Amino acid sequence: MEDKWRLVAVTAVAPVAWGATYVVTRHLLPADAPLWGAALRALPAGLLLWALARRRPRGEWWWKAPLLGMLNFGAFFVLVYVAAQLLPSSIASSIMALAPLALAGLAWPLLAQRPTVRWALGAIAGLVGVLLVIGLGSGSVSAVGVAASVVALFASSLGAILTTRWRDETPLLATTSWQLTAGGAVLVVVAGVSEGPPPRVDAAGLTAYAGIAVIATALAFVCWFTGLRHLPAGTVGLIGLLNPVTGVLLGVVVGGESLVLPQVLGILLVLGAIAVTSRSRGRERPGPSREVTTAASHGPSSP
């Protein structure tokens, strides 16, 4: 049990980092260069992990990695970056917290994965908590920002399903680095054509870009995929609900957004759902026949 809770803690690094990314993006990075924002997040993180993995793609990974890179990182990061500029941190991160339901809808027909009763009850409790946060969040709601979050949610959910379907014995560090590098390389080209030279930022902006690339991308995705390999996938999905909790709390502390009692109750409900679901029976194991696979509550989460 102690090892399991240690894995839960490792996995939780990802949604916490993604939730923090909303606030960092909104307050420290330029709003008019979303493509460069995504490229400067993905490519440095991919190159860093590739330097650590020291392994090139082989066989089908030459086309699988670019496809997964665009779904999990390329298109996803652009849309999350746009949403972070248009929505309050609490609302943007809470929309992405619907990832467990999006993945359940895709994984059931595509991977024949059926959610367990425990997972379903935990998801209901967690999403009720998220609805409390969304319904009472402060600030105006941009329709474009909401649309960007929803499309990002679908793209990352599909990427997670295909990542699960195509998983083999290739080391996790290597496959993650290939996806990030492929997605980031495409984004650099698209950003250069669409937005011109990279945006000029001050020292705080450079620090923000570096932190997002290293902590909220390279480290976060390694932790997230580690959780998916060693914990029941439904448990990992609900851990992802820490994304909106982090976004709300940092939105209050850093962004000056309001926090009212129902939102506090919602946060507590989310934490309770994660705790209860993480205490699943010992015989449960990760795998397509047990629970719904979920790998996309990032961002801002995720950004």
FIRO-236279 format. One record per residue (C-alpha): residue number from 1; x, y, z. Coordinates in nm, 4 decimals, always signed. Each point is the difference from the previous one (the first is absolute). Layout:
N
> NUM X Y Z;
...
% end
This chain:
303
> 1 +0.0000 +0.0000 +0.0000;
> 2 +0.2874 +0.2372 +0.0794;
> 3 +0.1453 -0.0544 -0.3478;
> 4 -0.3381 +0.0726 -0.1540;
> 5 -0.0358 +0.3301 +0.1829;
> 6 +0.3517 +0.0889 -0.1084;
> 7 -0.1068 -0.0579 -0.3607;
> 8 -0.3100 +0.2117 +0.0594;
> 9 +0.2242 +0.2816 +0.1242;
> 10 +0.2279 -0.0318 -0.3041;
> 11 -0.2967 +0.0054 -0.2367;
> 12 -0.1470 +0.3024 +0.1778;
> 13 +0.3043 +0.2062 -0.1001;
> 14 -0.1427 +0.0214 -0.3523;
> 15 -0.3462 +0.1529 +0.0601;
> 16 +0.1372 +0.2334 +0.2669;
> 17 +0.2608 +0.1287 -0.2462;
> 18 -0.2606 +0.0334 -0.2755;
> 19 -0.2346 +0.1927 +0.2260;
> 20 +0.2791 +0.2429 +0.0864;
> 21 +0.0710 +0.0524 -0.3698;
> 22 -0.3299 +0.1852 -0.0500;
> 23 +0.1024 +0.2761 +0.2377;
> 24 +0.3569 +0.0210 -0.1310;
> 25 -0.1194 +0.0250 -0.3602;
> 26 -0.2660 +0.2586 +0.0767;
> 27 +0.2233 +0.2354 +0.1981;
> 28 +0.3550 -0.0449 -0.1319;
> 29 -0.0173 -0.1008 -0.3686;
> 30 -0.1117 +0.2008 -0.3070;
> 31 -0.3615 -0.0474 -0.1021;
> 32 +0.0562 +0.0584 -0.3729;
> 33 +0.2382 -0.2900 -0.0727;
> 34 -0.1814 -0.3246 +0.0888;
> 35 +0.1847 -0.2068 -0.2620;
> 36 +0.3411 +0.1082 +0.1270;
> 37 -0.1211 -0.0572 +0.3543;
> 38 -0.0827 -0.3607 -0.0871;
> 39 +0.3218 -0.0523 -0.2015;
> 40 +0.2242 +0.1379 +0.2745;
> 41 -0.1664 -0.2362 +0.2422;
> 42 +0.0078 -0.3220 -0.2007;
> 43 +0.3278 +0.0046 -0.1935;
> 44 +0.2410 +0.0794 +0.2880;
> 45 -0.1719 -0.2599 +0.2180;
> 46 +0.0248 -0.2612 -0.2759;
> 47 +0.3669 +0.0689 -0.0683;
> 48 +0.0789 -0.0172 +0.3715;
> 49 -0.1686 -0.3390 +0.0371;
> 50 +0.1555 -0.1258 -0.3241;
> 51 +0.3464 +0.0923 +0.1310;
> 52 -0.0757 -0.2067 +0.3094;
> 53 -0.1547 -0.2942 -0.1898;
> 54 +0.2649 -0.0143 -0.2745;
> 55 -0.2177 -0.2096 -0.2250;
> 56 -0.1326 +0.0588 -0.3526;
> 57 -0.3415 -0.1108 -0.1293;
> 58 -0.0205 -0.3318 -0.1804;
> 59 -0.2522 -0.1577 -0.2316;
> 60 -0.3564 +0.1262 +0.0377;
> 61 +0.1058 +0.2576 +0.2573;
> 62 +0.1219 +0.2208 -0.2865;
> 63 -0.3645 +0.0780 -0.0833;
> 64 -0.1666 -0.0763 +0.3311;
> 65 +0.2127 +0.2478 +0.1949;
> 66 -0.0849 +0.3031 -0.2222;
> 67 -0.3712 -0.0851 +0.0073;
> 68 -0.0064 -0.0419 +0.3760;
> 69 +0.2189 +0.3070 +0.0334;
> 70 -0.2572 +0.2167 -0.1749;
> 71 -0.2949 -0.1410 +0.1967;
> 72 +0.1609 -0.0112 +0.3437;
> 73 +0.2183 +0.3080 -0.0267;
> 74 -0.0111 +0.2042 -0.3227;
> 75 -0.3660 +0.0827 -0.0550;
> 76 -0.0714 -0.0495 +0.3691;
> 77 +0.2556 +0.2576 +0.1184;
> 78 -0.1169 +0.2640 -0.2486;
> 79 -0.3616 -0.0358 +0.1074;
> 80 +0.0853 -0.0045 +0.3697;
> 81 +0.2168 +0.3095 -0.0442;
> 82 -0.2891 +0.1825 -0.1693;
> 83 -0.2445 -0.1085 +0.2708;
> 84 +0.2361 +0.1178 +0.2743;
> 85 +0.0020 +0.3484 -0.1531;
> 86 -0.3780 +0.0224 -0.0401;
> 87 -0.1384 -0.1727 +0.3111;
> 88 +0.0432 +0.0375 +0.3753;
> 89 +0.2408 -0.2618 +0.1314;
> 90 -0.2718 -0.1819 +0.1956;
> 91 -0.2337 -0.0425 -0.2985;
> 92 +0.2700 -0.0966 -0.2520;
> 93 +0.1494 -0.2671 +0.2222;
> 94 -0.3428 -0.1266 +0.1083;
> 95 -0.1125 -0.0616 -0.3582;
> 96 +0.3081 -0.2141 -0.0538;
> 97 -0.0948 -0.1938 +0.3135;
> 98 -0.2787 -0.1602 -0.2050;
> 99 +0.2693 -0.2190 -0.1571;
> 100 -0.1090 -0.3151 +0.1920;
> 101 -0.3426 +0.0129 -0.1693;
> 102 +0.1440 +0.0800 -0.3425;
> 103 +0.2391 -0.2918 +0.0280;
> 104 -0.2720 -0.2323 +0.1228;
> 105 -0.2069 +0.0794 -0.3089;
> 106 +0.2932 -0.0690 -0.2336;
> 107 +0.1592 -0.2937 +0.1797;
> 108 -0.3140 -0.2101 +0.0272;
> 109 -0.0545 -0.0447 -0.3784;
> 110 +0.3642 +0.0310 -0.1101;
> 111 +0.1716 -0.2085 +0.2693;
> 112 -0.2896 -0.2014 +0.1433;
> 113 +0.0727 +0.1507 +0.3413;
> 114 -0.2906 +0.0198 +0.2401;
> 115 +0.0141 +0.2246 +0.3090;
> 116 -0.0362 -0.1708 +0.3376;
> 117 -0.2705 +0.0934 +0.2480;
> 118 +0.2600 +0.1450 +0.2359;
> 119 +0.1404 +0.2166 -0.2775;
> 120 -0.3471 +0.1155 -0.1044;
> 121 -0.0945 +0.1020 +0.3534;
> 122 +0.3302 +0.1797 +0.0452;
> 123 -0.0404 +0.1776 -0.3345;
> 124 -0.3509 +0.1159 +0.0906;
> 125 +0.1156 +0.1339 +0.3354;
> 126 +0.3025 +0.1684 -0.1529;
> 127 -0.1950 +0.1590 -0.2822;
> 128 -0.2630 +0.1323 +0.2406;
> 129 +0.2852 +0.1719 +0.1770;
> 130 +0.1272 +0.1376 -0.3311;
> 131 -0.3480 +0.1307 -0.0858;
> 132 -0.0068 +0.1886 +0.3278;
> 133 +0.3260 +0.1628 -0.0963;
> 134 -0.1101 +0.0834 -0.3564;
> 135 -0.3450 +0.1263 +0.0951;
> 136 +0.1303 +0.2434 +0.2553;
> 137 +0.3267 +0.1060 -0.1606;
> 138 +0.0513 +0.3708 -0.0527;
> 139 +0.0736 +0.1873 -0.3199;
> 140 -0.1591 +0.0121 -0.3449;
> 141 -0.0219 -0.3112 -0.2142;
> 142 +0.1276 +0.0155 -0.3578;
> 143 -0.1779 -0.2273 -0.2485;
> 144 +0.3209 -0.0316 -0.2028;
> 145 +0.1908 -0.0929 +0.3140;
> 146 -0.2548 -0.2678 +0.0907;
> 147 +0.0077 -0.1393 -0.3558;
> 148 +0.3808 -0.0143 +0.0080;
> 149 -0.0103 -0.1919 +0.3289;
> 150 -0.2570 -0.2505 -0.1307;
> 151 +0.1935 -0.0724 -0.3207;
> 152 +0.3216 -0.0322 +0.2009;
> 153 -0.1778 -0.2472 +0.2266;
> 154 -0.1074 -0.2158 -0.2943;
> 155 +0.3435 +0.0092 -0.1665;
> 156 +0.1863 -0.0998 +0.3145;
> 157 -0.2560 -0.2708 +0.0809;
> 158 +0.0379 -0.1553 -0.3451;
> 159 +0.3781 +0.0247 +0.0348;
> 160 -0.0187 -0.1809 +0.3340;
> 161 -0.2110 -0.2799 -0.1490;
> 162 +0.2427 -0.0509 -0.2899;
> 163 +0.2990 +0.0177 +0.2343;
> 164 -0.1547 -0.2808 +0.2045;
> 165 -0.0873 -0.2029 -0.3098;
> 166 +0.3522 +0.0281 -0.1442;
> 167 +0.1969 -0.0507 +0.3220;
> 168 +0.2832 -0.2525 -0.0322;
> 169 +0.3282 -0.0758 +0.1724;
> 170 +0.1620 +0.3246 -0.1115;
> 171 +0.1188 +0.2009 +0.3040;
> 172 -0.2429 +0.2645 +0.1203;
> 173 +0.2640 +0.2741 -0.0016;
> 174 +0.0736 -0.0666 -0.3665;
> 175 -0.3598 -0.0027 -0.1275;
> 176 -0.0823 +0.3145 +0.1957;
> 177 +0.3073 +0.1786 -0.1377;
> 178 -0.0856 -0.0941 -0.3590;
> 179 -0.3544 +0.1285 +0.0329;
> 180 +0.1077 +0.3283 +0.1563;
> 181 +0.2769 +0.0543 -0.2535;
> 182 -0.2197 -0.0792 -0.2998;
> 183 -0.2842 +0.2183 +0.1206;
> 184 +0.2369 +0.2801 +0.0955;
> 185 +0.1862 -0.0059 -0.3338;
> 186 -0.3243 +0.0358 -0.1949;
> 187 -0.1099 +0.2820 +0.2291;
> 188 +0.3256 +0.1915 -0.0557;
> 189 -0.0576 -0.0034 -0.3769;
> 190 -0.3667 +0.0937 +0.0272;
> 191 +0.0740 +0.2710 +0.2565;
> 192 +0.2749 +0.1505 -0.2171;
> 193 -0.2312 +0.0182 -0.3022;
> 194 -0.3079 +0.1217 +0.1883;
> 195 +0.1431 +0.2231 +0.2714;
> 196 +0.3438 +0.1014 -0.1261;
> 197 +0.3033 +0.0056 +0.2309;
> 198 -0.0273 -0.1300 +0.3584;
> 199 -0.1486 +0.2526 +0.2432;
> 200 +0.2321 +0.2146 +0.2053;
> 201 -0.0404 -0.0552 +0.3716;
> 202 +0.1728 +0.1299 +0.3107;
> 203 +0.1881 -0.2069 +0.2569;
> 204 -0.3248 -0.1003 +0.1701;
> 205 -0.1371 -0.1233 -0.3320;
> 206 +0.3118 -0.2032 -0.0745;
> 207 -0.0213 -0.1567 +0.3449;
> 208 -0.3680 -0.0778 -0.0582;
> 209 +0.0723 -0.1701 -0.3344;
> 210 +0.2809 -0.2046 +0.1569;
> 211 -0.2126 -0.1051 +0.2961;
> 212 -0.2912 -0.1042 -0.2195;
> 213 +0.2272 -0.2002 -0.2328;
> 214 +0.1984 -0.1793 +0.2698;
> 215 -0.2486 -0.0383 +0.2856;
> 216 -0.3480 +0.0218 -0.1512;
> 217 +0.0911 -0.1965 -0.3135;
> 218 +0.3077 -0.2251 +0.0182;
> 219 -0.0311 -0.0952 +0.3673;
> 220 -0.3791 +0.0111 +0.0107;
> 221 -0.0572 -0.2326 -0.2958;
> 222 +0.2571 -0.2510 +0.1204;
> 223 -0.1774 -0.0085 +0.3379;
> 224 -0.3410 -0.0281 -0.1665;
> 225 +0.0940 -0.2891 -0.2288;
> 226 +0.1778 -0.1706 +0.2901;
> 227 -0.3281 +0.0045 +0.1890;
> 228 -0.1830 -0.1471 -0.2980;
> 229 +0.2463 -0.2894 -0.0144;
> 230 -0.0225 -0.0946 +0.3669;
> 231 -0.3421 +0.1085 +0.1320;
> 232 -0.3545 -0.0830 -0.1089;
> 233 -0.0744 +0.2458 -0.2775;
> 234 -0.3248 +0.1170 +0.1581;
> 235 +0.1929 +0.0977 +0.3111;
> 236 +0.2448 +0.2001 -0.2115;
> 237 -0.2888 +0.1787 -0.1697;
> 238 -0.1461 +0.1193 +0.3257;
> 239 +0.3409 +0.1119 +0.1227;
> 240 -0.0155 +0.2318 -0.2999;
> 241 -0.2749 +0.1939 +0.1753;
> 242 +0.2761 +0.1625 +0.2038;
> 243 +0.0451 +0.2154 -0.3106;
> 244 -0.3039 +0.2254 +0.0656;
> 245 +0.0659 -0.0010 +0.3740;
> 246 +0.3454 +0.1425 -0.0665;
> 247 -0.1321 +0.2449 -0.2578;
> 248 -0.2635 +0.1327 +0.2396;
> 249 +0.2344 +0.0393 +0.2948;
> 250 +0.2718 +0.1700 -0.2035;
> 251 -0.2605 +0.2159 -0.1734;
> 252 -0.0971 +0.1300 +0.3424;
> 253 +0.3535 +0.0436 +0.1317;
> 254 +0.1650 +0.1396 -0.3145;
> 255 -0.2796 +0.1200 -0.2264;
> 256 -0.2259 +0.1647 +0.2564;
> 257 -0.2986 -0.2177 -0.0910;
> 258 -0.2692 -0.0560 +0.2602;
> 259 -0.0561 -0.3204 +0.1950;
> 260 -0.3347 -0.0639 +0.1712;
> 261 -0.1232 -0.2731 +0.2339;
> 262 -0.1613 -0.2251 -0.2668;
> 263 +0.3301 -0.0014 -0.1883;
> 264 +0.1770 -0.1075 +0.3184;
> 265 -0.2535 -0.2820 +0.0374;
> 266 +0.0592 -0.0962 -0.3626;
> 267 +0.3744 -0.0191 +0.0544;
> 268 -0.0503 -0.2193 +0.3072;
> 269 -0.2345 -0.2256 -0.1972;
> 270 +0.2614 -0.0413 -0.2742;
> 271 +0.2687 -0.0876 +0.2538;
> 272 -0.2337 -0.2485 +0.1685;
> 273 -0.0808 -0.1692 -0.3313;
> 274 +0.3699 -0.0410 -0.0767;
> 275 +0.0696 -0.1428 +0.3458;
> 276 -0.2855 -0.2512 -0.0126;
> 277 +0.0769 -0.1162 -0.3526;
> 278 +0.3697 -0.0373 +0.0803;
> 279 -0.0935 -0.2540 +0.2683;
> 280 -0.1158 -0.2501 -0.2629;
> 281 +0.0236 -0.3697 +0.0680;
> 282 +0.3455 -0.1549 -0.0184;
> 283 -0.0924 -0.2427 -0.2766;
> 284 -0.0734 +0.2828 -0.2443;
> 285 +0.2786 +0.0578 -0.2493;
> 286 +0.0531 +0.2463 -0.2810;
> 287 -0.1087 -0.1321 -0.3353;
> 288 -0.2551 +0.0370 -0.2765;
> 289 -0.2405 -0.2545 +0.1487;
> 290 -0.0259 +0.1660 +0.3401;
> 291 -0.0666 +0.3701 -0.0190;
> 292 -0.0224 +0.2962 -0.2289;
> 293 +0.3384 +0.1251 -0.1114;
> 294 +0.0485 +0.3720 +0.0536;
> 295 +0.3044 +0.2061 -0.0729;
> 296 -0.1201 +0.3452 -0.0872;
> 297 -0.1079 +0.2077 +0.3047;
> 298 +0.3031 +0.2331 -0.0708;
> 299 +0.0166 +0.2710 -0.0439;
> 300 -0.0446 +0.2571 +0.0459;
> 301 -0.0255 -0.2806 +0.0055;
> 302 +0.0694 +0.1018 -0.0649;
> 303 +0.1502 +0.1847 -0.1241;
% end
